[in-house]
């Protein structure tokens, strides 16, 4: 398989963790987002949104959208599972993941921040916007798992909730968010980071890291 | 079941369509988003994001995030299915849905537009922002199903792709987006709107419609 990504893209980071947890190797093809490489016609031909990641599977099929890729990995390579078996627990895990993947990350991604700059907002307000989006999403997530014993988001095994949380916390730090208000999220992150699958997927461990 | 929603919320609209397709009745509990009712402490206690929809199922369990709710409905009430059986087709359908539910709708929702106003952007730029987000997402979606014969997004039966598309097109119109560039999406919308499940879920058919 081939994974088109970028070391700092949190959506790519999610898929890297999933591939590692499943023990699946993939060739990593970096696209430098700050240089606009995701807008090259050859890339848009496989991902019309001009976003990373994109996964090419072993038959050459193209998969886009990180959570759709991860659900596909989980359906085609069931062990270890990235979602619980019980439908209600699955819904809770997916809702946590989507609070980050739908309502948080897309509001603070490179494209949105570039648009804010185009509208004339000064850099301080652009960073403030990104920090705000992270705080809002993380605060809701802290509440969503307040009653979950852990140590990970939903129990002892990693789920797609952890796959979304760890990259989002990296973003939040980059935008200067004070994470002290989120002790339960930090507990999950600390537990996740002891796992090799998470450690190996970290941005600073990728070949295109700066 | 009880569905907390708002007539014009496109995420609520998705879940209303899903419930109708599954033939499931639900009590509809409207929360007036423009009056800020989603920020009442009693609502935040069940949905810490302060977003609609929230589904309370028959055992009183709380489900949030429209796509997580819809996946749960599909897992617990499998007929008619809202996702294809083949894993690769499922990934394509989910990716289309998420291009709208992750990268489009959250960038133009009420909360984000309110934040833009707080930053001092004039109303014209705020509407322009919402139109931009819709155009970007819909243009990608048009390409994603360009080779799909239809008439719906992915074949003859409704999937979560259609559940996301129809409400998003309603938003796009509200923000003045010219939809003529998206003939394939309009074809899918026209086919979907002939179905009673979609028609009954339309914003103007809800008890809280203005």
Interface residues (C-beta under 8 A of the other chain):
Chain A: X48 X49 X50 X51 X57 X61 X63 X64 X65 X67 X68 X69 X71 X72 X75 X76 X87 X88 X90 X91 X92 X94 X95 X98 X99 X101 X102 X103 X105 X106 X107 X111 X112 X115 X119 X121 X125 X129 X132 X136 X137 X139 X140 X143 X144
Chain B: X48 X49 X50 X51 X57 X61 X63 X64 X65 X67 X68 X69 X71 X72 X75 X76 X87 X88 X90 X91 X92 X94 X95 X98 X99 X101 X102 X103 X105 X106 X107 X111 X112 X115 X119 X121 X125 X129 X132 X136 X137 X139 X140 X143 X144
